[in-house]
Amino acid sequence: MAFFETLQAATADARRHVTEAPVLTAIPQGRFDLDSYRYFLTQAYHHVKHTAPLMMACGGRLPERLEFVRKALVSYIDEEYGHHEWILADLAACDTAPEPVRRGQPDLPIRLMVAYLYDLIQRGNPVGLFGMVQVLEGTSIELATSMGQMIQQHLGLPNEAFSYLYSHGELDQDHFEFFRTLMDGITDPDDQAAIIDTARICYRLYGDMLRAIPLPEVSHAAA
């Protein structure tokens, strides 16, 4: 079995912590308000702003035998650089001042995820960072565009409030095929194990973030 398929199979249970988050049921029901969306964008800002720095740090720590991975990181960085600013623009379109978000801190799940990834690169196997790529790009493909459309329809927000969700739903389609090919080139068992382990951890922490999104209370109207 090619490694990409092994990775998908080995992380199926962990992936459900994301795909079964209550917010993904609440959105189609219309039980999602502006505070919910602002919370999601704020947490997204605080991990997306680290994407390029993490990839740069990873590239600097890779051994020569993974030169093809370092080359791929150049493409990733070129594509991903500056996307955190799109999220601040989305927040501004939601009447949220972006500068306090820029200066703020994420809640614990994202704080732990970012810290873990930097530590992995410095003290562990840096190629494990691609476990994060699997989580975030795979989640974007599956959820970003469809959920964004439902949120926009429910909240009546302009297109300018959805540059992050809509762009990543589209961009990550191509990215994920690139990722699949790259992962199939990973043959060392230790590298494979590091990627699987990191993906499982990131599914847990990203799922914890989704589960922390505030949702409106269900109104119990009298029959």
Disulfide bonds with the S-S distance in Angstrom:
none
